[in-house]
Amino acid sequence: MRQESDALGVRLLPEGALFGIHALRASENFPVSGYAIFPEFIVAFAQVKAACAMANQEIGALAPGLAEAICGACRELMAGQHHDQIIVDPFQGGAGTSLNMNVNEVVANRALQLLGHAPGNYAVLSPLDHVNLHQSTNDTYPTALRVAALTFLKLLETGTSKLQEALQAKETAFAHVVKVGRTELMDAVPMTLGMEFGAFAEAMARDRWRIFKCRERIKQVNLGGTAIGTGLGAPRQFIFRAAEQLRNLTGLPVSRAENCIDATSNADSFVEVSGLLSALAADLLKISSDLRLLASGPGAGLAEIHLPDLQAGSSIMPGKVNPVMPECLGQIALRVMANHQTLTLAASLGQLQLNQFMPLLAHSLLESLRLLCRGTALFAERCVAGITANEGRCEELVTRSHALATVLVPALGYATVSRLLAEAEAAGVPFADHLAATGICPAETAAELLSPKRMRKLGYEKQDYAGLGLPDTEETPDTGGEDKG
């Protein structure tokens, strides 16, 4: 064991532990969730500490040997080493002080080892006087959060791009499959399955744009602002150099905020980013729910598509296969939307020059980003890419539905089509068969009106209804009053 002291007294720590007395006290004070700090957040924090060390060396505030040892320890954290030494809970009092001190201690003690000293020999290299030099939790924690979020957003762009491309591939593959469109879960008008997937793809295209805009919202960091954004306790040269070093180190478009007091006091930019993520989640929940419905059955549901069979779905019902990937994505979407509400409240409850709920805000944002990054990529790969169309089922449902009736309204009028529908139902025959039997619409004409080519055509022209009595005038056909939608 080794002995460390702080303003509250003396504690014993394991001799080889890289964490120190501050992290030890925090781990004892906040054993609340059992969650670990996100690895991406630890990496981002190490990048911030390395950038600060380089800036301090550049202005002559930190000896080159100490700066290199600090940077060496940070590089190991960036590579995924020593993350088990970050022992504090994500939910902690102090606006993130516990995590900042845990990182400072791990970097300092590992740097001491690199210099040939034992951990805890802070007279040589100190967590506070050297690793945290010219810094505060209040500028390093939000800066590390922004770096981690920017890193995640790059990955999320890739995930949404894969999902969009997978949906576009199905749009092309299913362009020839005519099916029934539905409004309020009731039969509406015909469309193609490709059109349905095309609408999903368009939603993802908008979400990709939103993610790009997200990155613009959080690229300004308050590093160098120290406690409340005034820069008190930090040299002017350091304030200007730290953000530049961080940009060079991470390759991210970070820059120093023009008003660091604003950037320290207010968290609305995180709310905006989370809101755009919530919009993505809403689209993902809609898509996943629609796919579950379209694949329902297979014997007693819509069964217009078949989702990939990934695992057995029941411990008692043989042969049952559940839509597990859409269900997983739906849960991710709900969690992201819940996180957005939590984050919004946390941001609005910040007081005066600092947000005391920054740890909750950080965990909520990073959890949403991680879930979306992994969820979109997995959904594209393990679900959408393997979807097939049940073409016979789609054709059967079109034939059984009233889709053709709506197609004929412009030619025959709402009242006439309603009468013909009633006649077909009274006779117990399909609508298309009744029209063919009466000579109003031969089977060949009906097939043409319900063809994929016709579905892709925007609106109609008179020649589409040749022989069906479309008036020669431009007057509006009888529609029976208001739109029956």
GUTOR-865803 format. One line per 4 residues: number of its first residue (from 1); their letters; for each residue z, y, x of C-alpha. Coordinates in steps of 0.25 Angstrom, whole numbers, padded with zeros to 4 digits. Each point is the difference from the previous one (the first is absolute). Layout:
<rs>
NUM> A> Z/Y/X ~ ...;
</rs>
This chain:
<rs>
1> MRQE> 0000/0000/0000 ~ -0002/0014/0004 ~ 0008/0013/-0005 ~ -0006/0012/-0006;
5> SDAL> 0006/0013/-0005 ~ -0003/0011/-0010 ~ 0007/0011/-0006 ~ 0007/-0010/-0010;
9> GVRL> 0005/-0009/0011 ~ -0003/-0012/0008 ~ -0007/-0013/-0004 ~ -0004/-0013/0007;
13> LPEG> -0015/-0005/0000 ~ -0007/-0012/0005 ~ -0003/0002/0014 ~ -0015/-0002/-0001;
17> ALFG> -0002/0007/-0013 ~ -0010/0012/0000 ~ 0006/0006/-0012 ~ 0013/0009/0002;
21> IHAL> 0012/0005/-0007 ~ -0007/0009/-0010 ~ -0009/-0011/-0005 ~ 0012/-0009/0000;
25> RASE> 0008/0009/-0009 ~ -0012/0002/-0009 ~ -0002/-0015/-0002 ~ 0014/-0001/-0004;
29> NFPV> 0000/0012/-0009 ~ -0013/-0004/-0007 ~ -0002/-0015/-0002 ~ -0006/0003/-0014;
33> SGYA> -0014/-0006/-0001 ~ -0002/-0010/0010 ~ -0014/0005/0003 ~ -0005/0003/0014;
37> IFPE> -0007/0013/0004 ~ -0015/-0001/-0001 ~ -0006/-0004/0013 ~ -0010/0011/-0001;
41> FIVA> 0011/0010/-0002 ~ 0006/-0005/0013 ~ -0013/0001/0008 ~ -0002/0014/-0006;
45> FAQV> 0014/0004/0005 ~ -0003/-0005/0014 ~ -0013/0008/0000 ~ 0008/0012/-0003;
49> KAAC> 0010/-0002/0010 ~ -0010/-0003/0011 ~ -0008/0013/-0004 ~ 0013/0008/0001;
53> AMAN> 0003/-0007/0014 ~ -0014/0004/0005 ~ 0001/0014/-0005 ~ 0014/0002/0006;
57> QEIG> -0005/-0006/0014 ~ -0012/0010/-0001 ~ 0009/0012/-0002 ~ 0009/-0005/0011;
61> ALAP> 0012/-0003/-0009 ~ 0000/-0015/0003 ~ -0001/-0006/0014 ~ -0013/-0009/0001;
65> GLAE> 0008/-0013/0003 ~ 0008/0002/-0013 ~ -0012/0004/-0008 ~ -0008/-0012/0005;
69> AICG> 0012/-0010/-0003 ~ 0001/0006/-0014 ~ -0015/-0001/-0002 ~ 0000/-0015/0005;
73> ACRE> 0011/-0003/-0010 ~ -0008/0007/-0011 ~ -0012/-0008/0003 ~ 0008/-0013/-0001;
77> LMAG> 0004/0004/-0014 ~ -0014/0004/-0004 ~ -0004/-0014/0004 ~ 0010/-0006/-0009;
81> QHHD> 0011/-0003/0009 ~ 0015/0002/-0002 ~ -0002/0003/-0015 ~ 0012/-0009/-0002;
85> QIIV> 0008/0010/0007 ~ -0002/0010/-0012 ~ 0011/-0004/-0008 ~ 0002/0011/-0010;
89> DPFQ> -0003/-0001/-0015 ~ -0011/0008/-0006 ~ 0009/0006/-0010 ~ 0010/0008/0009;
93> GGAG> 0007/0014/-0002 ~ -0003/0011/0010 ~ -0015/0002/-0004 ~ -0004/-0010/0011;
97> TSLN> 0010/0003/0011 ~ 0004/-0015/0001 ~ -0014/-0004/0003 ~ -0003/0011/0009;
101> MNVN> 0012/-0004/0008 ~ -0003/-0014/0000 ~ -0013/0002/0006 ~ 0005/0010/0010;
105> EVVA> 0010/-0011/0005 ~ -0010/-0011/0000 ~ -0010/0008/0008 ~ 0011/0005/0009;
109> NRAL> 0006/-0013/0003 ~ -0013/-0007/0002 ~ -0004/0012/0009 ~ 0013/-0003/0008;
113> QLLG> -0004/-0014/0002 ~ -0014/0004/0005 ~ 0007/0009/0010 ~ 0009/-0012/0005;
117> HAPG> 0013/0005/-0007 ~ 0008/-0007/-0011 ~ 0000/0005/-0015 ~ 0010/0010/-0003;
121> NYAV> -0001/0007/0014 ~ -0002/0013/-0007 ~ 0003/0009/0012 ~ -0013/-0004/0005;
125> LSPL> -0008/0000/-0012 ~ 0005/0005/-0014 ~ -0004/-0003/-0014 ~ 0003/0015/-0004;
129> DHVN> -0002/0008/0013 ~ -0013/-0007/0004 ~ -0007/-0008/-0011 ~ 0004/0010/-0011;
133> LHQS> -0002/0012/0009 ~ -0005/0013/-0008 ~ 0000/-0009/-0012 ~ 0008/-0002/-0013;
137> TNDT> -0001/-0011/-0011 ~ -0005/0011/-0009 ~ -0013/0002/0007 ~ -0002/-0014/0007;
141> YPTA> 0003/-0008/-0013 ~ -0010/0007/-0009 ~ -0010/0000/0011 ~ 0001/-0015/0003;
145> LRVA> -0002/-0002/-0015 ~ -0012/0008/0000 ~ -0006/-0008/0012 ~ 0004/-0013/-0007;
149> ALTF> -0007/0004/-0013 ~ -0012/0005/0007 ~ -0001/-0013/0007 ~ 0001/-0008/-0013;
153> LKLL> -0010/0009/-0007 ~ -0011/-0004/0010 ~ 0003/-0014/-0003 ~ 0000/0003/-0015;
157> ETGT> -0014/0006/0001 ~ -0005/-0013/0006 ~ 0007/-0008/-0011 ~ -0006/0008/-0011;
161> SKLQ> -0013/0000/0006 ~ 0000/-0015/0001 ~ 0004/-0001/-0015 ~ -0011/0010/-0004;
165> EALQ> -0010/-0008/0008 ~ 0004/-0013/-0007 ~ -0001/0006/-0014 ~ -0014/0006/0004;
169> AKET> -0004/-0014/0004 ~ 0004/-0005/-0013 ~ -0007/0011/-0007 ~ -0013/-0004/0006;
173> AFAH> 0002/-0015/-0002 ~ 0004/0001/-0015 ~ -0011/0011/-0003 ~ -0008/-0010/-0009;
177> VVKV> 0012/-0006/-0008 ~ 0001/0007/-0014 ~ 0013/0000/-0006 ~ 0008/0006/-0011;
181> GRTE> 0007/0014/0003 ~ 0013/0002/-0007 ~ 0008/0012/-0005 ~ 0015/-0002/-0004;
185> LMDA> -0002/-0015/0003 ~ -0011/-0001/-0012 ~ -0014/-0003/0002 ~ -0008/0013/0003;
189> VPMT> -0014/0001/0005 ~ -0008/-0009/0011 ~ 0000/0003/0014 ~ -0001/-0008/0013;
193> LGME> 0011/-0006/0008 ~ -0006/0007/0012 ~ 0003/0014/-0007 ~ 0014/-0004/-0002;
197> FGAF> 0002/-0003/0014 ~ -0008/0012/0004 ~ 0011/0009/-0008 ~ 0011/-0007/0009;
201> AEAM> -0008/0003/0012 ~ -0001/0015/-0004 ~ 0015/0001/-0002 ~ 0002/-0005/0014;
205> ARDR> -0010/0010/0006 ~ 0008/0011/-0006 ~ 0013/-0006/0006 ~ -0007/-0001/0014;
209> WRIF> -0002/0015/-0002 ~ 0014/0003/-0004 ~ 0005/-0008/0012 ~ -0008/0009/0009;
213> KCRE> 0006/0012/-0006 ~ 0014/-0006/0002 ~ -0002/0001/0015 ~ -0003/0014/-0001;
217> RIKQ> 0013/0003/-0007 ~ 0010/-0006/0010 ~ -0006/0003/0013 ~ 0008/0012/0003;
221> VNLG> 0014/-0003/0007 ~ 0012/0008/0002 ~ 0003/-0006/0014 ~ 0007/0011/0008;
225> GTAI> 0006/0006/-0012 ~ 0013/-0007/0004 ~ 0012/0002/-0011 ~ -0007/0008/-0011;
229> GTGL> -0013/0004/0006 ~ 0003/0013/0008 ~ -0001/-0008/0013 ~ 0014/0004/0004;
233> GAPR> 0004/-0008/0012 ~ -0014/-0003/0005 ~ -0009/0008/0010 ~ -0012/0006/-0005;
237> QFIF> -0009/-0008/0009 ~ 0006/-0013/-0005 ~ -0003/0004/-0014 ~ -0015/0003/0003;
241> RAAE> -0001/-0013/0009 ~ 0007/-0010/-0008 ~ -0010/-0001/-0012 ~ -0012/0000/0010;
245> QLRN> 0006/-0011/0007 ~ 0002/-0008/-0013 ~ -0014/0002/-0004 ~ -0005/-0005/0014;
249> LTGL> 0009/-0012/-0001 ~ -0003/-0004/-0014 ~ -0014/0004/-0002 ~ 0004/0005/-0013;
253> PVSR> -0004/0014/-0005 ~ 0014/0006/0001 ~ 0003/0014/0002 ~ 0012/0009/0000;
257> AENC> 0004/0006/-0013 ~ -0002/0015/-0001 ~ 0013/0002/-0007 ~ 0010/-0011/0005;
261> IDAT> 0011/0005/-0009 ~ -0009/-0003/-0012 ~ -0004/-0014/0006 ~ 0015/-0003/0002;
265> SNAD> 0005/0005/-0013 ~ -0011/-0005/-0010 ~ -0006/-0014/-0002 ~ -0010/0003/-0011;
269> SFVE> -0012/-0004/0009 ~ 0006/-0014/0000 ~ 0001/0000/-0015 ~ -0015/0004/0000;
273> VSGL> -0003/-0012/0008 ~ 0008/-0009/-0008 ~ -0007/0005/-0013 ~ -0013/-0003/0006;
277> LSAL> 0005/-0014/0003 ~ 0005/-0001/-0014 ~ -0014/0003/-0005 ~ -0005/-0012/0009;
281> AADL> 0011/-0009/-0006 ~ -0004/0004/-0014 ~ -0015/-0004/0003 ~ 0005/-0013/0006;
285> LKIS> 0009/-0003/-0011 ~ -0012/0002/-0010 ~ -0010/-0008/0008 ~ 0010/-0012/0002;
289> SDLR> 0004/0000/-0015 ~ -0015/0000/-0004 ~ -0003/-0011/0009 ~ 0011/-0009/-0005;
293> LLAS> -0005/0003/-0014 ~ -0014/-0003/0003 ~ 0004/-0013/0007 ~ 0010/-0004/-0011;
297> GPGA> -0001/-0014/-0006 ~ -0007/-0007/0005 ~ -0001/-0008/-0013 ~ 0006/0010/-0009;
301> GLAE> -0002/0013/0006 ~ -0012/0009/0003 ~ -0004/-0008/0013 ~ -0011/0009/0003;
305> IHLP> 0003/-0001/0015 ~ 0007/-0010/0009 ~ 0010/0005/0010 ~ 0002/-0008/0013;
309> DLQA> 0009/-0012/-0001 ~ 0011/0003/0010 ~ 0012/-0009/-0004 ~ 0006/-0009/-0011;
313> GSSI> 0005/0009/-0012 ~ 0010/-0009/-0006 ~ 0011/-0010/0003 ~ -0002/-0006/-0014;
317> MPGK> -0014/0003/-0004 ~ -0010/-0008/0008 ~ -0013/0007/0004 ~ 0005/0014/-0004;
321> VNPV> -0004/0010/0010 ~ 0005/0014/-0001 ~ -0006/0014/0004 ~ 0010/0002/0011;
325> MPEC> -0007/0010/0008 ~ -0002/0010/-0011 ~ 0014/-0003/-0004 ~ 0005/0004/0014;
329> LGQI> -0009/0012/0001 ~ 0006/0004/-0014 ~ 0014/-0001/0006 ~ -0004/0008/0012;
333> ALRV> -0006/0011/-0009 ~ 0013/0001/-0009 ~ 0009/0001/0013 ~ -0009/0011/0005;
337> MANH> 0001/0008/-0013 ~ 0015/-0002/0000 ~ 0001/0004/0015 ~ -0008/0013/-0004;
341> QTLT> 0011/0003/-0011 ~ 0011/-0002/0010 ~ -0007/0008/0011 ~ -0002/0012/-0009;
345> LAAS> 0014/0000/-0004 ~ 0005/-0001/0014 ~ -0009/0012/0004 ~ 0004/0009/-0011;
349> LGQL> 0015/-0003/0003 ~ -0001/0006/0014 ~ 0009/0012/0002 ~ -0002/0012/0008;
353> QLNQ> -0005/-0002/0014 ~ 0000/-0016/0000 ~ -0003/-0012/-0009 ~ 0013/-0009/0001;
357> FMPL> -0008/-0011/-0007 ~ -0011/-0001/0010 ~ 0003/-0014/0003 ~ -0002/-0005/-0014;
361> LAHS> -0013/0009/0000 ~ -0005/-0007/0013 ~ 0003/-0014/-0005 ~ -0007/0002/-0013;
365> LLES> -0012/0006/0006 ~ -0001/-0010/0011 ~ 0002/-0012/-0009 ~ -0011/0005/-0010;
369> LRLL> -0010/0002/0012 ~ 0003/-0014/0006 ~ -0001/-0007/-0014 ~ -0013/0007/-0003;
373> CRGT> -0006/-0003/0014 ~ 0003/-0014/-0001 ~ -0003/-0002/-0015 ~ -0013/0007/0000;
377> ALFA> -0006/-0008/0012 ~ 0006/-0014/-0005 ~ -0005/0003/-0014 ~ -0014/0003/0005;
381> ERCV> 0000/-0013/0008 ~ 0007/-0010/-0008 ~ -0003/0004/-0014 ~ -0012/0009/-0002;
385> AGIT> -0009/-0006/0010 ~ 0001/-0014/-0006 ~ -0002/0005/-0015 ~ -0011/-0008/-0007;
389> ANEG> -0007/0003/-0014 ~ 0001/-0009/-0011 ~ -0014/0004/-0005 ~ -0001/-0010/-0012;
393> RCEE> 0013/0005/-0005 ~ -0004/0014/0001 ~ -0013/-0003/-0008 ~ 0008/-0008/-0010;
397> LVTR> 0009/0012/-0003 ~ -0011/0010/-0001 ~ -0007/-0009/-0010 ~ 0012/-0002/-0008;
401> SHAL> 0004/0015/0000 ~ -0006/0012/-0008 ~ -0005/0006/0013 ~ -0015/-0001/-0005;
405> ATVL> 0005/0007/-0013 ~ 0004/0013/0008 ~ -0013/-0001/0008 ~ -0008/0001/-0013;
409> VPAL> 0007/0012/-0006 ~ -0010/0010/0006 ~ -0011/-0007/-0007 ~ 0005/-0005/-0013;
413> GYAT> 0012/0009/-0003 ~ 0015/-0003/-0001 ~ 0000/-0003/-0015 ~ -0012/-0010/0001;
417> VSRL> 0006/-0007/0012 ~ 0013/-0001/-0007 ~ -0006/-0007/-0012 ~ -0008/-0009/0009;
421> LAEA> 0013/-0004/0007 ~ 0007/-0003/-0013 ~ -0012/-0009/-0005 ~ 0001/-0008/0013;
425> EAAG> 0015/-0002/-0001 ~ -0001/-0004/-0015 ~ -0011/-0010/0004 ~ 0008/-0005/0012;
429> VPFA> -0011/0002/0010 ~ 0000/0008/0013 ~ -0005/0014/-0002 ~ -0012/-0002/0009;
433> DHLA> -0005/-0012/-0007 ~ 0001/0007/-0014 ~ -0008/0011/0006 ~ -0011/-0010/0005;
437> ATGI> 0000/-0007/-0013 ~ -0002/0013/-0008 ~ -0011/0004/0010 ~ 0007/0013/0003;
441> CPAE> 0002/-0003/0014 ~ -0007/-0012/0006 ~ 0008/-0008/0011 ~ -0009/0005/0011;
445> TAAE> 0003/0015/-0004 ~ 0015/-0003/0000 ~ -0001/-0006/0013 ~ -0007/0012/0006;
449> LLSP> 0010/0009/-0006 ~ 0011/-0007/0006 ~ -0006/-0002/0014 ~ 0006/0004/0013;
453> KRMR> -0012/0010/0001 ~ 0004/0006/-0013 ~ 0015/0001/0003 ~ -0003/0008/0013;
457> KLGY> -0009/0010/-0007 ~ 0007/0013/-0003 ~ -0002/0003/-0015 ~ -0012/-0005/-0008;
461> EKQD> -0014/0004/-0003 ~ -0008/-0002/-0012 ~ -0009/-0011/0006 ~ 0013/-0009/0002;
465> YAGL> 0000/-0002/-0015 ~ -0015/-0002/-0003 ~ -0001/-0007/-0013 ~ 0014/0002/-0005;
469> GLPD> -0003/0013/-0008 ~ 0005/0011/0009 ~ -0003/0013/-0007 ~ -0012/0008/0006;
473> TEET> 0008/0013/-0002 ~ 0011/0005/0009 ~ 0010/0000/-0011 ~ 0013/-0007/0003;
477> PDTG> 0000/-0014/-0006 ~ 0010/-0004/-0011 ~ 0014/-0003/0007 ~ 0008/-0001/-0012;
481> GEDK> 0009/0013/0003 ~ 0009/0000/0012 ~ -0001/-0008/0012 ~ 0007/-0013/-0002;
485> G> 0003/-0002/0014;
</rs>
